[in-house]
Amino acid sequence: MKITLTEGQERAKNLIAEWYLNTDDQVFVLSGYAGTGKTFLIDYLVKEVLKLKVGTEAVFVSPTGKAAANLIKCGTLAGTVHSLIYLRDEDNFDVDEQGEIIEREELSFIKKDKIDEKIRLIIVDEASMINETVLYDLLSFKVKCLFCGDGAQLPPVSGTCPLLQTPHYTMTEIVRQAADNPIIQVATMARKGEPIPYGNYGDSVCVIRKEALKGAERKRLFLKADQILCGRNITRNRINAEVREYKGIPKEELLPTEGEKVICTLNDWEKAIDKDKKFHLVNGVIGTASAISPQEDDLATMEFQADFLGYGVKVPFDSCIFTKGKYAHSYGQRAITLVNGTVVHEYNYEVLRRLKAAKDELICRFEFAYAVTCHKAQGSEFDFVIVFDESWAFGEEKNRWLYTAITRAKEKLLIVR
């Protein structure tokens, strides 16, 4: 089948091919706005122009499991940067003269000595989410790296990387198929800082006043949405409580109940959530909770199933955020699972002296996820999204915020303001 590229895609293809085939430069940075066909172009370029075998000669990676999962859903074999270049540091502790652990540090990784020698090109998606440390470690393997991302999106909250601030090329031309997509139309308006009037945009986008979203229709839409996005935590907490009420969950049920939607709010790179250990339980992964079991020391356990996997993993978590509105355990603290199945805090020495420990894990953090902030949703896509437009709270970043929120929607979008 003959492929017809836009002028921007053709230009990007030629520049990348020239870089890969005829230069010694290790890095090429490609930025592309929503609707420019960036993902399609990279897939076509790697397979048909550079003639590289995906998964062996060319590997696709993303900074997080949720972003890699988006590539997999589109048919591209992908993994995380961490799984490609790091090993977990199994000796990350100190011991006393009796061989007992006396101090625990935060989990760390050891950079691999080498990666598969067949790899000739590493394609990094969602490149704006890569921090500088990981960037330098990745480049140390001396393999050519094609970094791709959308420079118009919000930068990550922390650990930013300047890659997309100075791309080698930016794709700006909206492809013909996307030009008729109302989601891309309003996303482009947001990116340019243009006002988005109230009303319908085709069959897939609607912009309404917040006063108009009430009663039975509000309940119907909240329960139908794949994801609700907002800007402020006060709004997020209010909407999550509202959705739980719509679902008939009693107010006294403070902990997640069976099948409730939750989001991980802490990076736990030692907890693999898939059988192949490619994806880990990291900040921003959304899924469902089941088999919730309250434990001692403001702890509980759950079976957490990420929304891009078909099975779950047992996780100890800080239950205090649900019961008292704050976390009881700081980052890096650990939970001990005893042989009888009880889970206690690592500092509960009285219990540990009496009972034998079977497993030692980081204490994870979760919160309800019917509504999440736009920052938490970066790297994810959802079929039907409701956006509570709180871009006004983000000052000079307000256009980026709204653009990022809008582009989380794949099929239907409701903007409320």
Beta strands, then each sheet from edge to edge (+ up, - down):
strand 1: 27-32
strand 2: 58-62
strand 3: 78-80
strand 4: 86-88
strand 5: 93-95
strand 6: 101-104
strand 7: 109-111
strand 8: 121-124
strand 9: 144-149
strand 10: 169-171
strand 11: 199-201
strand 12: 205-208
strand 13: 227-230
strand 14: 260-264
strand 15: 268-272
strand 16: 280-281
strand 17: 286-294
strand 18: 299-306
strand 19: 313-318
strand 20: 334-338
strand 21: 343-345
strand 22: 357-362
strand 23: 366-368
strand 24: 371-373
strand 25: 382-388
strand 26: 409-416
sheet 1: 3+ 2+ 8+ 9+ 1+ 10+
sheet 2: 4+ 7-
sheet 3: 5+ 6-
sheet 4: 11+ 12- 26- 25- 13- 24-
sheet 5: 19+ 18- 17+ 14- 23+
sheet 6: 15+ 16-
sheet 7: 21+ 20- 22+
end
